[in-house]
């Protein structure tokens, strides 16, 4: 499972997620407000927080579909 920093970053970029809503592994990030601009901002935050760089292959909507897929992508780069 992911750490607190990851969840805090997600919450900043999910405009439709209420403070009391739980972030589950299969939550649709797009359904909760992550758009292409938010994806770029989230990407930057993830790179800074985890000292990773997203390679071109990782820059796709599938990797940003759910918290679980995004965390797997970040974890693989660490």
N, C-alpha and C positions, 0 to 999 in steps of 0.2 A: 504494500500500500504506500501511497505517497506521503510526504511530510507536510508540515503546517505551512511552510513557505509556498509550496505548490498550490495548496488550497487558497491561500491569501491572494496569490497572483490570479488564479482563476476568477475569484469573486470580483476582483477589480474590473474584469473584462466581460462579465456576464450581467449586462444591464437589466435583464428581466428576472434575475434570481433574487428572491427576497432574502433578507438577513437570516430568517429562521429556516430557510430551505436547506436541506441536506444535499451535499454534493456526493452523488453516488457514482460508481464506476461506469455505469451505462447512461448517464445523463447526456442528452444531446446538447452539445455546446452551442450549436447554431439555434436550436429552439429557445435557448435562454439568452440570446442576444449577441453571440460572437459572430461578427461579420468579417469581411476581408481586412478592414482597417484595424479592427480589434485583434485579429489574428497576428498582424504585423507587430502591434504593440506588445501582445502577449509573448510572441517569439523573442522580442528584444529583452523583455523581462526575464524570460527563462534562460536566455543566453547569459545574461549578467548574473543571475542568481546561482546558476549551476556551472558557470564557467565552461560552457559548451558552445559549439557553433553548429547550427543546422545546415547540413549539406543540401544540395539541390534536390536529391532524392527524398529528403524528409519534408520538403516544403510542398505538402499537398493537403487537401481538405480531409482525406481519410485519416491522417495522423492527428488532425485537430477535431475529430468527430466526437469523441467522448473523453472524459478525464483518464480513463484506463488506457486508451490508445495513445494519448498524448504523453502520459507518464511512462509508458513502455518506450516510446521514442526517446524521451529525455534520458531515461535510465540506460538505454543502449549506447548513448553517446558519452555517458560518464565513464 
